[in-house]
Amino acid sequence: MKEGEFIRFYKERNLSRNYKEVKEKIDLFWNAVLKALDEDGKVSLKDWGVFEKKEVAPRKIMTPRMEKERLTKAGEKIKFRTGTGLKTLVNGADTDE
């Protein structure tokens, strides 16, 4: 699902009339998560999952066009691990029969 599709889905689900307002709400959520990651390095949402900032080491790469190996830059990466609540929700195990 792309960002535009998600915004339309969120807009229809919450019966919002304004596209701009929905986008602002989603951006507020991501800005809060990213700010918390900068401060603590880890954000845990109960039964949903954990966002973590991980260090990425430099590594050697070589593509067919290059004649010699090069090193990538070291950096940080945001990883997400799903929680059990989100897994059961996505897999449909939470449905009432």
KAQUITA-V777264 format. One record per residue. RES is the residue in one small letter. SS is DSSP state (2 for helix, 1 for strand, 0 for the rest). PSI is psi in degrees with one decimal (999 if undefined). D_FIRST is the distance of its C-alpha to the first C-alpha in Angstrom with 2 decimals. Layout:
res:RES ss:SS psi:PSI d_first:D_FIRST
res:RES ss:SS psi:PSI d_first:D_FIRST
//
This chain:
res:m ss:0 psi:128.5 d_first:0.00
res:k ss:0 psi:168.4 d_first:3.78
res:e ss:2 psi:-43.5 d_first:6.71
res:g ss:2 psi:-40.8 d_first:8.21
res:e ss:2 psi:-40.9 d_first:6.08
res:f ss:2 psi:-40.0 d_first:6.40
res:i ss:2 psi:-42.5 d_first:9.92
res:r ss:2 psi:-41.8 d_first:10.72
res:f ss:2 psi:-47.3 d_first:9.87
res:y ss:2 psi:-40.3 d_first:11.99
res:k ss:2 psi:-45.3 d_first:14.53
res:e ss:2 psi:-40.3 d_first:15.12
res:r ss:2 psi:-38.8 d_first:15.32
res:n ss:0 psi:9.4 d_first:17.84
res:l ss:0 psi:41.2 d_first:19.60
res:s ss:0 psi:149.6 d_first:19.54
res:r ss:0 psi:-20.7 d_first:20.99
res:n ss:0 psi:120.6 d_first:20.28
res:y ss:2 psi:-41.9 d_first:17.08
res:k ss:2 psi:-39.9 d_first:18.91
res:e ss:2 psi:-41.6 d_first:19.83
res:v ss:2 psi:-44.5 d_first:16.35
res:k ss:2 psi:-39.5 d_first:15.26
res:e ss:2 psi:-39.6 d_first:18.52
res:k ss:2 psi:-42.8 d_first:17.95
res:i ss:2 psi:-42.4 d_first:14.67
res:d ss:2 psi:-36.7 d_first:16.52
res:l ss:2 psi:-42.2 d_first:19.51
res:f ss:2 psi:-50.4 d_first:17.78
res:w ss:2 psi:-36.1 d_first:16.56
res:n ss:2 psi:-39.6 d_first:19.99
res:a ss:2 psi:-41.8 d_first:21.76
res:v ss:2 psi:-45.9 d_first:20.02
res:l ss:2 psi:-37.3 d_first:20.78
res:k ss:2 psi:-42.3 d_first:24.31
res:a ss:2 psi:-36.6 d_first:24.99
res:l ss:2 psi:-38.2 d_first:23.92
res:d ss:2 psi:-36.5 d_first:26.37
res:e ss:2 psi:-46.2 d_first:29.09
res:d ss:2 psi:-25.8 d_first:28.78
res:g ss:0 psi:-3.6 d_first:26.52
res:k ss:1 psi:133.5 d_first:24.88
res:v ss:1 psi:123.2 d_first:23.02
res:s ss:1 psi:125.4 d_first:23.06
res:l ss:1 psi:118.9 d_first:21.39
res:k ss:0 psi:130.4 d_first:23.34
res:d ss:0 psi:9.2 d_first:21.81
res:w ss:0 psi:-47.1 d_first:18.34
res:g ss:1 psi:-175.5 d_first:18.82
res:v ss:1 psi:128.1 d_first:20.40
res:f ss:1 psi:129.7 d_first:19.43
res:e ss:1 psi:147.2 d_first:22.13
res:k ss:1 psi:122.8 d_first:23.37
res:k ss:1 psi:145.7 d_first:24.81
res:e ss:1 psi:136.9 d_first:27.28
res:v ss:1 psi:121.7 d_first:26.57
res:a ss:0 psi:152.7 d_first:29.85
res:p ss:0 psi:148.6 d_first:30.71
res:r ss:0 psi:160.0 d_first:30.69
res:k ss:1 psi:135.8 d_first:32.32
res:i ss:1 psi:153.5 d_first:30.41
res:m ss:0 psi:123.5 d_first:31.82
res:t ss:0 psi:160.3 d_first:30.35
res:p ss:0 psi:-29.2 d_first:32.51
res:r ss:0 psi:-27.5 d_first:33.27
res:m ss:0 psi:145.5 d_first:34.61
res:e ss:0 psi:-13.3 d_first:38.04
res:k ss:0 psi:163.0 d_first:37.99
res:e ss:0 psi:149.3 d_first:35.74
res:r ss:1 psi:159.4 d_first:34.07
res:l ss:1 psi:137.1 d_first:32.82
res:t ss:0 psi:162.5 d_first:29.46
res:k ss:0 psi:148.2 d_first:29.69
res:a ss:0 psi:151.0 d_first:29.49
res:g ss:1 psi:-164.1 d_first:26.89
res:e ss:1 psi:150.6 d_first:24.66
res:k ss:1 psi:143.6 d_first:21.19
res:i ss:1 psi:124.9 d_first:19.05
res:k ss:1 psi:150.4 d_first:18.31
res:f ss:1 psi:127.0 d_first:16.74
res:r ss:1 psi:127.8 d_first:18.47
res:t ss:1 psi:148.2 d_first:17.31
res:g ss:0 psi:170.0 d_first:20.03
res:t ss:2 psi:-34.4 d_first:21.52
res:g ss:2 psi:-42.2 d_first:20.41
res:l ss:2 psi:-38.5 d_first:16.68
res:k ss:2 psi:-46.8 d_first:17.36
res:t ss:2 psi:-34.6 d_first:19.37
res:l ss:2 psi:-44.1 d_first:16.98
res:v ss:2 psi:-40.2 d_first:14.10
res:n ss:2 psi:-4.6 d_first:16.78
res:g ss:0 psi:14.7 d_first:18.36
res:a ss:0 psi:-10.8 d_first:21.72
res:d ss:0 psi:5.8 d_first:22.08
res:t ss:0 psi:142.7 d_first:22.53
res:d ss:0 psi:133.8 d_first:25.99
res:e ss:0 psi:999 d_first:28.03
//
